[in-house]
């Protein structure tokens, strides 16, 4: 039965789930980027790192907690839960005073909700996409995070010119985000539950109805249904069985996330950053423009080979980050163009590793594993934010290059010893 799902042609139902998940990532990119884009307008510089650090920690906790719950209660329910969390937080942000403690608490609540839907989103896309299109579907859907970040940074720049009052600028940005969150929440009501998760829970008839919409399979034979429910694998058991996969994914996910966030979001707040914290909207704008372009450039390769996609992405990221260091201190336009190219490779890396995270673990722990890997990466991200205030901007960028190098080494190891997962059913990989 899953063979019919894996080998299905791309249908109208695939477009529906792709659009819903893409809209979700678009909104996530907006909400996550809203904070570093506007913090320099709201708070004193010495308080910014504390807000960013607690936001990062909240993202970590959200991905860990709600990712685990997505394996217990389903992808759809957790999608609805996460959007309600950050919708409520965004409304609170509008009506609350723009002072340190309210900003600290509410922006962390937003990040908890955004982080909490990563596991459910990855799992849903992996479990419903045809195997020949799974890499492209995951890559393009997650790329809408970058498009959302690019969009909100552009709006911030426009509103900065239109409105002199800071509160009005932030109000305009938040209203747009809230309206989109309402649309996303309504769309998620029509999101189908993953048939693999349904079968894991013994809900065969519901799974059959979903599979019938996504493939030509209309009926499950009685004798076939008896062996459908796979043996459940506990999280600790999965971690032991797939420890090599887990270790590689922890390294490449952490290094990609750190280098992306350090360059695209946190660099304007690094000590002595030559272009100043007021460059934050422009940095976020150019960085996410590059990232948005990157996904489309990887389209011809992602479903041919995950191994080569990962290796080339990290090699390109390392080389361009070294050039970024060389360009630091020159004209801002030169720096921003190198930044844009670096983020093209950063998106390549995110796309390729997102596919791997989604594919390489069993259905019963898929969202939990994605949530765990994401949470460890964000724990390191929190530590980097705290270190940022103690080191110079050039040292901060040099640290990003070192992280790219570590990630590149991990992709070389995976290229030699890892499993090629492109064009394979997720059931073949476990």
C-alpha positions in Angstrom: 0.0 0.0 0.0 2.8 2.4 0.8 4.3 1.5 -2.5 1.4 3.2 -4.2 1.9 6.3 -2.1 5.7 6.4 -2.8 5.3 5.8 -6.5 2.3 8.1 -7.1 2.5 10.9 -9.6 2.3 14.5 -8.2 -1.4 15.1 -7.7 -3.7 17.9 -6.6 -3.6 16.6 -3.0 0.2 16.9 -3.0 -0.1 20.5 -4.1 -2.6 21.2 -1.2 -0.3 19.9 1.5 2.8 21.5 -0.2 1.0 24.9 -0.2 -0.2 24.5 3.4 3.3 23.6 4.7 5.0 26.2 2.5 2.7 28.9 3.9 3.6 27.7 7.4 7.3 28.0 6.8 6.7 31.4 5.2 5.0 32.5 8.4 7.7 31.0 10.5 10.3 32.9 8.7 8.4 36.2 9.2 7.8 35.6 12.9 11.3 34.4 13.7 12.9 37.3 11.7 10.6 39.9 13.1 12.6 40.0 16.4 16.2 40.5 15.2 14.9 42.8 12.5 13.3 45.2 15.0 15.2 44.7 18.3 17.6 47.6 17.7 14.6 49.9 17.5 13.1 48.6 20.8 15.8 47.8 23.3 19.2 49.0 24.4 22.0 47.1 22.7 23.2 45.4 25.9 19.8 43.7 26.4 19.5 42.4 22.8 21.7 39.3 23.4 19.6 38.3 26.4 16.4 38.4 24.3 18.0 36.5 21.4 19.4 33.9 23.7 16.1 33.2 25.5 14.3 33.2 22.1 16.8 30.5 20.9 16.3 28.5 24.1 12.5 28.7 23.7 12.9 27.5 20.0 14.9 24.6 21.3 12.3 23.7 24.0 9.4 24.0 21.5 11.1 21.7 18.9 11.9 19.1 21.5 8.5 19.1 23.3 6.1 19.5 20.4 8.1 17.3 18.1 7.7 14.5 20.7 4.0 15.2 21.0 3.6 15.1 17.2 4.5 11.4 17.3 2.0 10.7 20.1 -1.0 12.8 18.9 -0.4 13.2 15.2 1.1 15.8 12.8 -2.2 17.7 12.2 -3.0 18.3 15.9 0.5 19.7 16.7 0.3 21.9 13.6 -2.8 23.4 15.0 -1.4 23.7 18.5 1.8 25.5 17.3 0.0 28.1 15.2 -2.4 28.9 18.1 0.6 29.5 20.4 2.4 32.0 18.2 -0.8 33.6 17.1 -1.7 34.4 20.7 1.8 35.6 21.4 1.8 37.9 18.3 -1.5 39.5 19.5 0.0 39.9 23.0 3.0 41.6 21.4 0.8 44.2 19.8 -1.0 45.2 23.0 2.0 44.9 25.4 4.5 47.7 26.3 7.7 47.5 24.3 9.8 47.1 27.4 12.5 44.5 28.2 10.5 41.9 30.2 7.3 41.8 28.1 9.5 41.7 24.9 11.6 38.9 26.4 8.6 36.8 27.4 6.4 37.3 24.4 9.1 36.9 21.7 10.2 33.7 23.4 6.6 32.4 23.3 6.5 33.1 19.6 9.8 31.1 19.1 8.4 28.2 21.2 5.5 27.9 18.8 7.6 28.3 15.7 10.2 25.8 16.9 7.4 23.4 17.9 6.2 22.8 14.3 9.4 21.8 12.7 9.1 18.1 13.6 5.5 17.8 12.4 6.2 19.7 9.2 9.2 17.6 8.2 7.4 14.3 9.1 4.2 15.3 7.2 6.2 16.2 4.0 8.3 13.0 4.1 5.4 10.7 4.8 3.1 12.1 2.1 5.4 13.0 -0.8 6.2 10.6 -3.6 9.8 9.3 -3.3 10.9 10.8 -6.6 9.8 14.3 -5.6 10.4 14.1 -1.8 13.6 16.1 -1.8 12.3 18.9 -4.0 9.0 19.1 -2.0 10.8 19.4 1.4 13.4 21.8 0.0 11.0 24.2 -1.6 8.6 24.1 1.3 11.3 24.8 3.9 12.7 27.5 1.6 9.6 29.6 2.2 11.1 30.3 5.6 13.8 32.3 3.8 11.2 33.9 1.5 9.2 35.0 4.6 12.4 36.4 6.3 13.3 38.3 3.1 9.7 39.6 2.9 9.5 40.9 6.5 13.0 42.5 6.3 11.9 44.3 3.1 8.7 45.5 4.7 10.7 46.7 7.8 12.9 48.7 5.5 9.8 50.2 3.7 8.0 51.0 7.0 11.2 52.5 8.4 11.0 55.1 5.6 7.2 55.6 5.8 6.7 55.8 9.6 8.9 57.9 11.9 7.3 56.3 15.0 8.8 52.9 16.0 5.6 51.6 17.6 3.8 52.2 14.3 6.4 50.4 12.3 6.2 47.3 14.6 2.4 47.5 14.7 2.2 47.4 10.9 4.6 44.4 10.7 2.7 42.5 13.4 -0.7 43.1 11.9 0.4 41.5 8.7 1.9 38.5 10.5 -1.3 38.0 12.6 -3.5 38.1 9.5 -1.3 35.5 7.8 -1.3 33.4 10.9 -5.1 33.3 10.9 -5.1 32.2 7.2 -2.5 29.5 8.0 -4.5 28.2 11.0 -7.7 27.9 8.8 -5.7 26.2 6.1 -4.3 23.7 8.5 -7.8 22.5 9.4 -7.8 20.8 6.0 -4.4 19.2 6.4 -4.7 15.4 6.0 -3.1 13.3 8.7 -0.1 11.2 7.8 -1.3 7.7 6.7 1.9 6.2 8.1 1.2 7.7 11.5 -2.4 6.5 11.3 -1.4 2.9 10.6 1.2 3.1 13.4 -1.8 3.8 15.6 -3.9 1.1 14.1 -6.3 3.4 12.3 -6.3 1.5 9.0 -9.5 2.8 7.4 -8.6 6.4 8.0 -5.2 5.7 6.4 -6.8 4.1 3.4 -9.0 7.2 2.8 -5.9 9.5 2.8 -3.9 7.2 0.6 -6.8 7.0 -1.9 -6.5 10.8 -2.3 -2.8 10.7 -2.9 -2.5 7.7 -5.1 -4.4 5.2 -7.3 -4.7 2.8 -4.3 -8.4 2.7 -3.4 -8.7 -0.5 -1.3 -6.6 -2.4 1.1 -7.0 -6.2 0.9 -8.0 -7.8 4.2 -4.9 -10.1 4.3 -2.7 -7.1 3.5 -4.1 -5.0 6.4 -3.1 -7.7 9.0 0.6 -6.9 8.5 0.4 -3.2 8.0 1.0 -1.9 11.5 4.8 -1.9 12.0 6.5 -2.7 15.2 6.8 0.5 17.3 10.4 1.6 17.9 11.2 3.6 21.1 13.2 6.8 20.9 16.1 5.4 22.8 16.1 2.3 20.7 16.1 4.3 17.5 19.0 6.5 18.7 21.0 3.3 19.5 20.2 1.6 16.2 20.8 4.7 14.1 23.5 6.3 16.1 25.8 7.0 13.1 23.0 8.8 11.2 22.1 10.7 14.4 25.7 11.8 15.0 26.2 13.0 11.4 22.8 14.8 11.4 23.6 16.5 14.7 26.8 17.9 13.4 25.6 19.1 10.0 22.3 20.4 11.3 24.1 22.3 14.2 26.8 23.8 12.0 24.3 24.8 9.2 21.9 26.4 11.7 24.7 28.2 13.5 26.4 29.6 10.4 23.0 30.7 9.0 21.9 32.5 12.1 25.3 33.9 13.0 25.7 35.6 9.6 22.1 36.3 8.6 20.6 37.4 12.0 23.2 37.9 14.8 26.2 39.5 13.0 24.8 43.1 13.2 24.7 42.7 17.0 28.3 41.4 17.3 30.7 43.5 19.3 32.1 46.3 17.1 30.3 45.3 13.9 31.6 47.9 11.5 28.3 48.4 9.7 26.4 48.9 13.0 23.2 47.2 14.5 21.1 49.5 12.3 22.2 47.4 9.3 20.2 44.4 10.7 17.2 44.8 8.3 19.5 45.0 5.3 21.6 42.1 6.5 18.5 39.9 7.0 17.1 41.1 3.6 20.2 40.3 1.6 21.0 37.0 3.4 17.5 35.6 2.9 17.3 36.8 -0.6 20.4 34.6 -1.3 18.9 31.7 0.7 15.6 32.0 -1.3 17.5 31.8 -4.6 19.6 28.9 -3.4 16.8 26.3 -3.2 15.9 26.8 -6.9 19.5 26.3 -8.0 19.6 23.0 -6.2 16.4 21.6 -7.8 18.2 19.5 -10.5 20.4 17.8 -8.0 18.4 17.2 -4.8 16.4 14.2 -5.9 19.4 12.6 -7.7 21.7 12.5 -4.8 21.5 13.7 -1.2 25.1 12.8 -0.5 26.6 15.1 -3.2 24.1 17.8 -2.5 25.2 18.0 1.1 28.9 17.8 0.3 28.8 20.6 -2.3 26.6 22.8 -0.1 29.1 22.7 2.8 32.1 23.1 0.6 30.5 26.2 -1.1 29.5 27.5 2.3 33.0 27.2 3.7 34.7 28.9 0.7 32.2 31.8 0.6 32.4 32.3 4.3 36.2 32.8 4.0 35.5 35.4 1.3 33.0 37.0 3.6 35.8 37.5 6.2 38.0 39.0 3.5 35.2 41.4 2.5 34.4 42.5 6.0 35.3 46.2 6.4 34.9 47.0 2.7 31.9 48.8 1.2 28.7 47.4 2.6 27.5 46.5 -0.9 30.5 44.2 -1.4 30.0 42.6 2.0 26.3 42.1 1.4 26.8 40.5 -2.1 29.3 38.0 -0.7 26.8 37.4 2.2 24.1 36.7 -0.4 26.2 34.1 -2.2 27.2 32.5 1.1 23.5 32.1 2.0 22.8 30.4 -1.3 25.0 27.6 -0.1 23.5 27.7 3.3 20.1 27.0 1.8 21.6 24.2 -0.2 22.8 22.7 3.1 19.5 23.2 4.9 17.6 21.7 2.0 19.8 18.6 1.8 20.0 17.9 5.5 16.2 18.6 6.0 15.5 15.8 3.5 17.9 13.5 5.5 16.3 14.4 8.8 12.9 13.6 7.4 13.9 10.3 5.9 16.3 8.4 8.1 14.2 7.5 11.1 11.0 5.4 11.7 7.5 6.9 11.5 6.9 6.4 15.3 9.8 8.6 16.2 10.3 10.7 13.1 9.0 14.0 14.4 10.6 13.4 17.8 14.0 12.8 16.2 13.7 15.9 14.0 12.7 17.8 17.2 15.6 16.4 19.1 18.2 17.2 16.4 16.7 20.7 16.0 16.8 21.2 19.8 20.5 20.3 20.1 21.3 22.7 17.3 19.4 25.5 19.0 21.1 24.8 22.3 24.4 25.4 20.6 22.9 28.5 19.0 22.0 29.8 22.4 25.6 29.4 23.6 26.9 31.2 20.5 24.6 34.2 21.2 26.0 34.4 24.7 29.5 34.2 23.5 28.9 36.9 20.8 28.9 39.7 23.3 32.4 38.7 24.5 34.2 38.5 21.1 34.9 40.9 18.2 32.8 40.8 15.1 35.7 39.5 13.0 36.3 36.7 15.5 32.6 35.9 15.3 32.7 35.6 11.5 35.9 33.4 11.8 34.0 31.1 14.2 31.3 30.8 11.5 34.1 29.6 9.0 35.3 27.1 11.5 31.8 25.7 11.9 31.4 25.4 8.1 34.7 23.4 8.1 33.4 21.0 10.7 30.2 20.5 8.8 32.1 19.9 5.6 34.2 17.2 7.2 30.9 15.5 8.4 29.5 15.6 4.9 32.6 13.9 3.6 32.2 11.1 6.1 28.6 10.7 5.1 29.5 10.8 1.4 31.9 7.8 2.0 30.0 5.8 4.6 26.4 7.1 4.6 23.3 5.8 2.9 22.1 7.4 -0.3 18.4 8.1 0.3 17.3 9.8 -2.9 14.6 8.0 -4.9 14.0 5.5 -2.1 10.9 5.0 0.0 11.3 6.1 3.7 10.4 2.5 4.6 13.5 1.2 2.7 15.7 3.4 4.8 14.9 2.0 8.2 
